[in-house]
Amino acid sequence: MEWTERLGTFIAERLPAAERVAVVNPRGMPAGASNVTLAFDLQVWAEGLEWRLPMVLRPQREDGILAPYDVGRQFRVMRALAATAVPVPAVLWFEPTGEVLGTPFFVMGRVRGETLPLFWSGRSPRLLAAAEALAAVHAVDWRSAGLGFLATGGADDPLEAELGPWRARAERLRIGRAPLLVGLGEWLRANRPADARLALLHGDPNPGNFLFAGDRVAAVVDWELAGLGDPRADLGFYAALQTVFGGMGGPHGETLLSEAYAAVTGRPLEALEYYEATGLYRMAVVMAGWAGRFGALSAGRTLDVIARRLEALLGPRWGG
């Protein structure tokens, strides 16, 4: 039996009023280096009528640059956000056992929208709309929304809440004792901003994770890195992403996104250099996963780029 037939049977069991269900027109969707995303159309027949519904399948990868993966966690995040001001696709069904497709997966509605390249290239209404959507993420009362499962041990500490899972990834990749990560981790713990607070984070707010309908954000997608931490950590990760892949940002960690965020929230942003540094910690782990082993990473330019940027942000005696 084809996987589309198995998926159709799974969905039909959850639509008892349907006379027949079919999964048709499956195809890959543009996604980041880590995601697996498939689009399909769901045909449903009932009471002499036929519907064709646009859907998305998110299967769980067994390995990859952001392993370990957990699509059930993503499903729970998006389901919780459905009751908030954050626009997300509707998540419908989660299959945790792997018995249907050989791996866990979830199914969600497909939102019509336009994606953008990895970096903002100039100020625009869409940039402001993305900043507003990101501010809405950070404004979610994550405890009341049922997102307490994102808290790790030490979740009362915004830095630990954000970097704890990344230290675990580093250990899994056997790079936890890399001098850059050890030195940077110590510096970050010793220099926490006094005004840090705990909020819901998207985890990777690059332009490609916003779907636009005109100048409006129709949906925020790709929640696999969602977690808790200070809101500025999202802005810092975007700055770090830009540093590694698109060139240096502002002298204190500012980017077009952080400028737009400050404009839409009406609040100045302090200590952005610190939060780009947290993002650079994460990027070092990401790139180690990409390389497959730390030796391959250290042979390239990525760690040198990160180290030079840390000196520019934090000064030559930052401790790395």
Backbone torsions as a table, in degrees:
resi	resn	phi	psi	omega
1	MET	NA	132.3	177.6
2	GLU	-65.2	154.4	-178.7
3	TRP	-63.0	-30.6	178.5
4	THR	-65.7	-35.2	177.4
5	GLU	-69.4	-41.0	178.4
6	ARG	-63.8	-41.1	177.8
7	LEU	-65.6	-40.9	177.7
8	GLY	-60.5	-39.9	177.4
9	THR	-64.5	-43.0	177.9
10	PHE	-57.8	-46.0	-178.0
11	ILE	-70.0	-39.7	-179.0
12	ALA	-59.5	-36.1	178.5
13	GLU	-65.0	-19.4	-179.8
14	ARG	-101.3	2.0	176.9
15	LEU	-127.0	72.0	-173.4
16	PRO	-63.0	-20.9	179.5
17	ALA	-81.2	-11.2	-179.0
18	ALA	-79.3	139.5	175.7
19	GLU	-81.0	-33.2	179.5
20	ARG	-156.3	148.4	179.4
21	VAL	-135.7	140.9	176.9
22	ALA	-142.1	138.9	174.0
23	VAL	-98.2	117.3	-174.5
24	VAL	-130.3	163.0	175.5
25	ASN	54.5	48.4	177.7
26	PRO	-71.7	143.5	-179.2
27	ARG	-161.8	153.7	176.4
28	GLY	-72.3	152.8	177.3
29	MET	-116.9	150.1	174.2
30	PRO	-59.2	136.1	-179.5
31	ALA	-154.5	172.0	-180.0
32	GLY	-72.8	-176.4	-175.8
33	ALA	-67.3	-17.6	-174.8
34	SER	-104.4	-27.8	-168.7
35	ASN	-81.8	151.9	166.1
36	VAL	-117.4	120.6	-175.7
37	THR	-139.7	126.0	179.6
38	LEU	-122.8	133.3	173.5
39	ALA	-95.6	148.8	171.8
40	PHE	-155.2	166.6	174.4
41	ASP	-109.0	136.3	179.4
42	LEU	-104.0	114.5	175.6
43	GLN	-93.7	129.4	-178.4
44	VAL	-129.4	128.9	176.0
45	TRP	-113.5	131.3	177.6
46	ALA	-158.8	133.0	175.6
47	GLU	52.3	43.0	176.3
48	GLY	77.5	3.6	179.7
49	LEU	-113.4	157.4	178.6
50	GLU	-128.6	135.8	175.2
51	TRP	-120.4	146.7	174.0
52	ARG	-124.8	111.3	-170.8
53	LEU	-111.2	130.4	178.1
54	PRO	-76.8	127.0	-173.7
55	MET	-134.0	167.3	177.5
56	VAL	-135.3	138.2	175.1
57	LEU	-110.1	128.4	175.8
58	ARG	-116.9	94.7	175.2
59	PRO	-80.9	156.8	-179.1
60	GLN	-88.7	127.0	174.2
61	ARG	-78.4	147.3	177.3
62	GLU	-82.2	-30.0	-178.0
63	ASP	-149.8	164.1	-179.0
64	GLY	157.7	-176.0	-171.9
65	ILE	-69.5	-18.5	179.9
66	LEU	-117.3	22.1	178.5
67	ALA	-63.3	152.5	2.1
68	PRO	-80.4	144.2	-178.7
69	TYR	-94.2	155.0	-178.1
70	ASP	-151.6	89.8	-178.4
71	VAL	-70.3	-24.4	175.8
72	GLY	-63.1	-37.7	177.2
73	ARG	-63.9	-44.9	177.5
74	GLN	-60.0	-43.5	179.3
75	PHE	-58.3	-46.1	-178.7
76	ARG	-64.9	-39.0	178.1
77	VAL	-62.2	-49.7	-176.4
78	MET	-67.6	-37.0	177.3
79	ARG	-64.2	-40.5	178.6
80	ALA	-65.2	-37.7	-176.9
81	LEU	-73.3	-15.4	-180.0
82	ALA	-59.8	-25.2	-178.7
83	ALA	-94.8	11.3	-178.4
84	THR	-115.3	-176.0	179.1
85	ALA	-81.2	-2.2	-179.4
86	VAL	-81.6	123.8	179.6
87	PRO	-77.8	118.5	178.8
88	VAL	-134.3	153.8	172.6
89	PRO	-62.1	150.6	177.7
90	ALA	-73.4	123.8	175.1
91	VAL	-93.8	136.0	-168.6
92	LEU	-113.9	-52.0	-174.7
93	TRP	-140.5	143.0	176.9
94	PHE	-124.4	133.1	177.7
95	GLU	-118.9	107.9	-171.0
96	PRO	-90.1	-12.6	-167.5
97	THR	-89.5	-24.5	-173.5
98	GLY	84.1	1.5	-175.9
99	GLU	-72.8	-23.1	-176.6
100	VAL	-86.0	-49.8	-174.9
101	LEU	-118.4	5.4	-179.3
102	GLY	87.5	-2.5	177.6
103	THR	-157.5	151.3	174.1
104	PRO	-59.1	154.5	179.3
105	PHE	-159.2	164.7	166.0
106	PHE	-134.8	159.8	-179.1
107	VAL	-118.1	134.9	177.6
108	MET	-137.4	163.9	175.7
109	GLY	-69.6	151.1	178.8
110	ARG	-98.5	122.4	-178.6
111	VAL	-93.7	130.6	176.5
112	ARG	-75.4	127.3	-179.9
113	GLY	-176.7	167.0	-178.2
114	GLU	-104.9	135.2	175.1
115	THR	-99.7	161.2	-176.9
116	LEU	-120.7	164.2	175.2
117	PRO	-61.9	177.3	-169.3
118	LEU	-66.4	-26.7	-174.6
119	PHE	-129.5	146.5	171.5
120	TRP	-72.1	133.2	-177.9
121	SER	-107.3	-6.8	179.6
122	GLY	-175.7	167.8	179.4
123	ARG	-73.5	142.1	-176.8
124	SER	-163.7	163.3	174.4
125	PRO	-59.1	-32.7	178.7
126	ARG	-67.5	-36.7	176.9
127	LEU	-61.3	-44.6	178.2
128	LEU	-64.0	-39.2	179.3
129	ALA	-64.6	-40.0	177.7
130	ALA	-65.2	-40.8	178.2
131	ALA	-63.2	-39.1	177.5
132	GLU	-64.4	-41.8	178.9
133	ALA	-64.6	-39.9	178.9
134	LEU	-66.1	-39.8	176.7
135	ALA	-62.8	-35.0	177.0
136	ALA	-65.2	-37.3	175.6
137	VAL	-59.3	-49.0	-176.4
138	HIS	-68.4	-21.6	-179.0
139	ALA	-85.2	-8.2	-179.4
140	VAL	-62.0	132.4	171.5
141	ASP	-77.4	91.5	-169.1
142	TRP	-66.4	-29.1	177.8
143	ARG	-68.8	-49.3	-179.2
144	SER	-66.3	-29.4	-179.4
145	ALA	-76.3	-5.0	-179.8
146	GLY	84.3	26.1	-178.3
147	LEU	-104.0	18.5	179.5
148	GLY	-61.9	-20.7	179.3
149	PHE	-65.9	-14.3	176.7
150	LEU	-75.2	-16.0	-178.2
151	ALA	-70.8	133.4	175.2
152	THR	-103.0	176.8	179.2
153	GLY	-62.8	117.7	-172.1
154	GLY	97.8	23.3	-176.4
155	ALA	-68.7	-11.9	175.6
156	ASP	-72.4	-14.6	178.9
157	ASP	-102.3	111.6	-177.4
158	PRO	-55.6	-37.9	-179.7
159	LEU	-67.5	-44.4	179.8
160	GLU	-65.4	-38.7	179.1
161	ALA	-60.8	-38.2	-178.6
162	GLU	-79.5	-49.1	-170.7
163	LEU	-88.6	-17.1	179.2
164	GLY	-53.6	-50.6	178.6
165	PRO	-62.8	-28.4	-179.4
166	TRP	-77.5	-32.6	172.6
167	ARG	-63.3	-38.1	178.1
168	ALA	-64.2	-40.3	176.1
169	ARG	-63.0	-41.0	179.8
170	ALA	-61.8	-41.0	178.2
171	GLU	-64.9	-38.9	178.8
172	ARG	-62.7	-35.2	178.7
173	LEU	-85.3	-0.8	179.3
174	ARG	63.9	37.5	176.3
175	ILE	-123.9	12.0	-176.2
176	GLY	-59.9	-26.3	179.9
177	ARG	-99.8	13.4	175.7
178	ALA	-59.5	133.1	-175.0
179	PRO	-53.7	-39.9	180.0
180	LEU	-60.3	-47.0	-177.3
181	LEU	-69.5	-40.5	179.0
182	VAL	-63.3	-49.8	-178.7
183	GLY	-64.0	-41.6	-179.8
184	LEU	-68.7	-40.9	177.8
185	GLY	-59.8	-41.9	178.6
186	GLU	-65.1	-42.4	-179.9
187	TRP	-63.2	-43.4	-179.2
188	LEU	-63.1	-41.1	179.1
189	ARG	-66.2	-34.3	-176.8
190	ALA	-81.3	-13.2	-172.6
191	ASN	-126.9	30.6	179.9
192	ARG	-56.5	134.3	172.4
193	PRO	-63.3	139.2	-177.4
194	ALA	-67.7	-22.6	-176.3
195	ASP	-96.8	13.7	-179.5
196	ALA	-62.0	142.9	178.5
197	ARG	-139.0	167.4	-175.2
198	LEU	-102.6	126.8	-179.3
199	ALA	-146.4	167.9	173.1
200	LEU	-71.9	133.9	176.2
201	LEU	-113.7	142.7	171.4
202	HIS	-72.4	-42.7	177.4
203	GLY	106.2	-31.1	-178.9
204	ASP	-155.1	73.2	-173.5
205	PRO	-84.7	48.3	175.0
206	ASN	-78.2	161.5	-174.2
207	PRO	-57.2	-27.7	-179.4
208	GLY	-68.4	-11.6	-179.5
209	ASN	-100.0	14.5	172.5
210	PHE	-120.6	130.5	174.1
211	LEU	-98.7	126.9	-174.7
212	PHE	-108.7	135.5	168.1
213	ALA	-113.1	99.8	-169.8
214	GLY	66.2	-126.9	178.2
215	ASP	-99.4	11.9	-179.0
216	ARG	-104.6	143.4	173.4
217	VAL	-80.1	112.6	179.3
218	ALA	-80.6	-31.3	179.4
219	ALA	-164.0	147.3	169.6
220	VAL	-103.1	127.8	-172.2
221	VAL	-123.9	177.8	176.8
222	ASP	59.6	76.7	-176.1
223	TRP	-101.0	19.9	-175.5
224	GLU	-66.3	-22.7	179.9
225	LEU	-103.3	12.9	178.6
226	ALA	-57.5	144.2	179.7
227	GLY	-169.0	-159.7	179.3
228	LEU	-120.2	151.3	178.6
229	GLY	164.8	-175.6	176.8
230	ASP	-70.9	140.2	-179.8
231	PRO	-53.0	-32.4	-179.2
232	ARG	-65.9	-16.3	178.0
233	ALA	-65.0	-34.8	175.4
234	ASP	-62.9	-44.6	178.9
235	LEU	-65.1	-36.9	179.3
236	GLY	-68.3	-36.3	178.1
237	PHE	-67.5	-39.1	176.4
238	TYR	-62.2	-41.8	177.3
239	ALA	-61.2	-41.7	179.6
240	ALA	-66.7	-39.6	176.5
241	LEU	-59.2	-42.7	178.9
242	GLN	-65.7	-40.4	178.6
243	THR	-59.6	-46.2	-175.6
244	VAL	-73.9	-37.0	-172.6
245	PHE	-112.1	-16.3	-171.4
246	GLY	-135.2	7.2	-179.5
247	GLY	104.3	163.0	-175.1
248	MET	-68.3	147.8	174.6
249	GLY	-90.2	-155.8	180.0
250	GLY	-68.5	165.9	-174.5
251	PRO	-64.4	-21.4	-179.1
252	HIS	-117.0	23.3	177.5
253	GLY	88.7	6.3	-178.5
254	GLU	-79.5	150.3	176.8
255	THR	-138.6	174.8	174.2
256	LEU	-59.4	-36.5	179.6
257	LEU	-67.3	-43.3	179.9
258	SER	-66.2	-36.1	177.2
259	GLU	-64.2	-43.4	178.8
260	ALA	-66.1	-38.5	179.7
261	TYR	-62.6	-44.9	178.0
262	ALA	-62.6	-37.0	-179.2
263	ALA	-67.0	-43.5	-175.3
264	VAL	-78.6	-26.3	178.8
265	THR	-90.0	-19.2	-178.3
266	GLY	72.2	17.8	-178.5
267	ARG	-122.0	131.7	175.7
268	PRO	-67.0	152.0	-178.7
269	LEU	-110.5	117.1	178.5
270	GLU	-102.1	158.3	172.2
271	ALA	61.7	32.3	179.2
272	LEU	-64.7	-28.6	177.4
273	GLU	-62.8	-36.8	177.1
274	TYR	-62.1	-43.0	-175.4
275	TYR	-78.1	-25.1	168.8
276	GLU	-67.3	-34.8	177.9
277	ALA	-63.2	-40.4	175.1
278	THR	-63.0	-37.7	177.4
279	GLY	-65.9	-35.5	178.3
280	LEU	-68.6	-33.5	172.8
281	TYR	-58.2	-49.2	-179.8
282	ARG	-62.8	-41.4	-178.3
283	MET	-65.4	-34.1	176.2
284	ALA	-61.4	-39.6	178.6
285	VAL	-69.6	-43.0	178.4
286	VAL	-57.1	-46.9	-176.3
287	MET	-70.7	-29.1	173.9
288	ALA	-65.4	-41.7	175.9
289	GLY	-63.0	-37.2	179.5
290	TRP	-65.2	-43.4	-178.2
291	ALA	-70.2	-25.2	179.6
292	GLY	93.1	-25.4	174.6
293	ARG	-158.6	152.9	-173.0
294	PHE	-67.5	-30.8	178.1
295	GLY	-60.4	-40.7	178.8
296	ALA	-66.0	-36.0	178.4
297	LEU	-67.3	-46.7	-175.4
298	SER	-67.3	-22.5	178.7
299	ALA	-73.6	-17.7	-178.7
300	GLY	-95.1	-158.8	-173.9
301	ARG	-100.6	-9.4	-168.7
302	THR	-62.0	-48.9	-178.9
303	LEU	-64.6	-35.0	176.6
304	ASP	-63.5	-42.1	178.2
305	VAL	-61.4	-45.4	-179.5
306	ILE	-64.2	-43.9	-179.0
307	ALA	-63.5	-42.0	179.0
308	ARG	-65.3	-39.0	179.5
309	ARG	-67.4	-38.2	177.9
310	LEU	-63.2	-39.4	176.4
311	GLU	-62.5	-40.9	-180.0
312	ALA	-66.7	-37.6	-177.7
313	LEU	-77.1	-46.3	-166.7
314	LEU	-109.4	-9.5	-178.5
315	GLY	98.2	159.1	-174.9
316	PRO	-67.8	-14.6	-178.7
317	ARG	-104.7	24.2	-175.5
318	TRP	-63.6	-22.3	173.9
319	GLY	112.2	5.1	-179.3
320	GLY	-83.5	NA	NA
